[in-house]
Amino acid sequence: MAHHHTHRAGVPSVTSLHYDLSGPATAPPLILGPSVGTSLAVWEPQLPALARTHRVLRWDLPGHGGSPAALLPSDGSATIDQLAALVLRLADDQGWERFAYAGISLGGAVGLYLAAHHAERVGRLSVICSSARFGEPSSWRERARLVREEGTEAMVASRTGVWFSRETAATPRGRALLADLRATDRAGYAACCDVLADYDMRAALPSVTAPTLVVAGREDPATPPAHAREIADAVPGASLLEIAGAGHLAGVERPEAVTSALLSHLADAARPDPAHAARPGDDVLRHAAGMAVRRAVLGDAHVDRAVARTTPFTARFQDFITRYAWGEIWTGDGLDRRTRSCITLTALIAHGHDAELAMHVRAALTNGLTREEIGEVLLQSAIYCGVPAANSAFATAQRVFDEIDAEGPAAAPPRTDAEHPTHTPPQANPQHPTHTPPQANPEHPTHAPGEVDTASHSDTDK
């Protein structure tokens, strides 16, 4: 169970950043850095998964969240090394000689600086929607001047379309992040702009020795993929991931894609001595494998909704289902996915779980069963589960088929390679070129466990 401790002094200190600790006290340390205008809450979509296997420290930039603005000079002289020194002080206070680090935008720039100039401290680095140089210094000086004069409200309107899409901005998480921007101290925000104006890590990138993951949002106008490629090309051995449909705050707009990438990157470092029976890296690997299969079977749209609706109350259950049902059972070699779908349909019929039955009728089509074969499963169930149960199941399946027909050809699922159930998400069978992954039905939204579902659907993904 993750433990959360927020550290605030009675009187704000001008010597340390505000931070939050999560995860087991004995787990490997991981420091998470935010972007300008956001608080440490920007990492909430990733926190439950990361805190299972790491002692996670999230920190606030000066003037952001709980950190006092006076931590950086307000005369335009603030630099990246001053900000990096504040982060090192947090690590020192925890007694961490070496730690993994992940940062977004300016937070990622801090990570690059630490990895280049304090290589002995950074064991693993993840740089998300960041850059080796954030444009011309004059533009940052001008933004600093604007915010000093008018406050951070001057930046709010332009963040939609930069941080994330209009749809994401309208979600509770999007609104909360914009509220954090409004609450940010103008002097602290302007000082961070001064840091960005002075920042240029291009010449130092080849000196980064930590295993590095670079993540870019393909729709990010602030640090477009070309910035990420520049980092990945210059840092020896760096990996690059571009995420479709993601703006500057990719971890908010496409949370599961960023979480999975981080888990995979950190899992390599978490592999223990094989002589030990307890293997802390296994859960990370199971989660990553489970998420891949879960997306392959249920579709990205369905899983994205489930993840977006995850609350602190339901987070552990979502993690459990991903690791155990999808990461262990559905990834097993003993049965192909067609057979697993047959078994799952039968079990759901037997217990009268019509809401999840609808979800798995779609999944069965994705796994290669035809409508006729699904009908045979339902007929078989009539004998062994009872005619009333089968009657209800036929009604549910017919509704799903009608929904798919109404959605058009684009909603028809692909066939999959049933001989390799543990492989990466399946591609469309060339014998069925018109088939593409299923889309969610907007008239029947699904919900995470614990939420009221007016459409009688469920996102427990059993």
Secondary structure, 3 states (H helix, E strand, C coil): CCCEEEECCCCCCCCCCCEEEECCCCCCEEEEECCCCCCHHHHCCCHHHHHHHCEEEEECCCCCCCCCHHHCCCCCCCCHHHHHHHHHHHHHHHCCCCEEEEEECHHHHHHHHHHHHCCCCEEEEEEECCCCCCCCHHHHHHHHHHHHHHCCHHHHHHHECCCECHHHHCCHHHHHHHHHHHHCCHHHHHHHHHHHHHCCCHHHHHHCCCCEEEEEECCCCCCCHHHHHHHHHHCCCCEEEEECCCCCCHHHHCHHHHHHHHHHHHHHHHCCCCCCCCCCHHHHHHHHHHHHHHHHHHCHHHHHHHHHCCCCCCHHHHHHHHHHHHHHHCCCCCCCHHHHHHHHHHHHHHHCCHHHHHHHHHHHHHCCCCHHHHHHHHHHHHHHHCHHHHHHHHHHHHHHHHHHHHHCHHHCCCCCCCCCCCCCCCCCCCCCCCCCCCCCCCCCCCCCCCCCCCCCCCCCCC
